[in-house]
Amino acid sequence: SEEALRLIEEASYGVLATADSDGQPYAVPLSYVFHDQCLYFHCAQEGVKLDNIRANPAVSFCVVGKTRTLPSKFATEYESALIFGLAEEIQGAEKKEARTKILEKSSPEHLDTGARYLEAKFDQTAVVKISVSRLTGKARR
């Protein structure tokens, strides 16, 4: 839905869910950028996230927006969006563009300094792209 897409585009972080080759789930919060119908994040070159993605590229990613408890109604107002897709580590020009988009979202007032920092760390970080196969949303307002 348009509301779910808006939430994915505007939120600062979400929770990535992966599973290893034995099916053991693993969920971790991270910052990201949504660009051209794909979700991108950067991380260290090694770790559980990448190990799991290499073993099983099917992932989900959840973003939670505004929430408010309604004690007298025994309920909660909320909005959330959920992405399902395939994750892969990217390289080259696509990696550079994704890192620039992440920088534009997270540090728009420091683009020049950030670009130099990213260039110096280019080979020390991984960038992962999630190609979205399904996007769903749910809200109670």
N, C-alpha and C positions, 0 to 999 in steps of 0.2 A: 504494500500500500504506500501511498505518498507520505503518510505520517511516519511509517516505519523508516522509509528512506531518509526523511528529514532528520529523524533522531540519529540514525547511523552517521549522517554527514556532520551533524553538529556536536555530538558527544565527544568528550575528551579521552575516554578510555572505555574498554570493554573487557570481557573475559573470554579468552580463547580456550576451547576444549579440544583436546587431542586424545588419542589412545595409542598405546604402544602395540607391538606386534602380538602380544598376548591378550590384548583387549583391556589392559589396565587403564582406566581413565585418568586424565591429568588436566586440571583447569588452572589457568594463571591470568591475572589481570595485566593488561598492557595498554599503552597508548598506540594510536594508529592514525591512518588517514584513509579516507574512502575517495577513490578517483577512478573515473572511467569504468564504473560498475565493478571495481575490484577493491579489495581491502589490503592495505600494505602496513607492515610493521618492521622495525629493525630490532636486532638482538645480537647477543654475543655469537661468535662463530661456532661455539659448541654448547650443548646443553640438552635438557630433556625435551624442550619444545622441538628443536631440530631433529633430534633422534626419533621422536615420535612421528613427525611429519615425513621423514625419510622412510620409515617403516610402514606408515599408513597415512596417506595424504588427505583422507576425509576428515574434515574438521567442522566445528560449529563455533560461532562467535556471538556473544550476547552483550547487548548494551541496555542499561537501565537508565531511564530519564528521571523526571520528577516523580517523587513519591510523597505521600502524606497520609498518615494514619487518621482514621475517623473512629475514635474510641467509642462514641455513643452509638455508632452503627455497626461496630465489630467488623470493620472493613478497612480497606486501604485504597486510596487513589494511586494509580501508577501508570507508567508507560514503559514499554520495552520493545526491543526489536531483536530478532534472531536471524543470523545468516548461516546457511549451510553451503559448503563448497569444498573445493580441492585446493590444498596449499602446496606451494613449491618455492624453493629458494630461487631468486633471480640474480642475474649478473649484468655487467656491461651498462649500456645506455639505459635500459629499463630500471636497473638498480639506482643509477644516478638520478633519474627523473623521480623515482619514488622517494628517495631521500630528500630531494628538493621539495616535494609536496609535503612531506612530514615536517620539514623545517618551516615552510610557509604556514602550516597550521599551528605548530607549537611555539615558534619564536618569530612572528612576522616583523617585529621591530629590530631584529638582529640578523637580517638575511646575509649581509656581507661577511660578518664575523662567522656566522654559522656555516656559510658555504666553505670558507677556508678550513674551519674545524672538520667538516665532513670530508673534505678532500684529503686531509691529513690522515683521517681514520678509515678511509674507504675500504682498505683490505682487512681491517680489523673487525668489521661488523658484517653481519648477514642481513639481507632484506628478504622478507617472505611476502609473496603475493597469494591472496586467497581469491580464486576465481569463483564468483558467486553463482551457485546453481539455484538457490531458493532464498527468499527473504520474506520473513513473516513478522507481524507486529501484533501487539495486544495492548489494550489500554482500558482503564476504568477511570472515568473523570466525574 
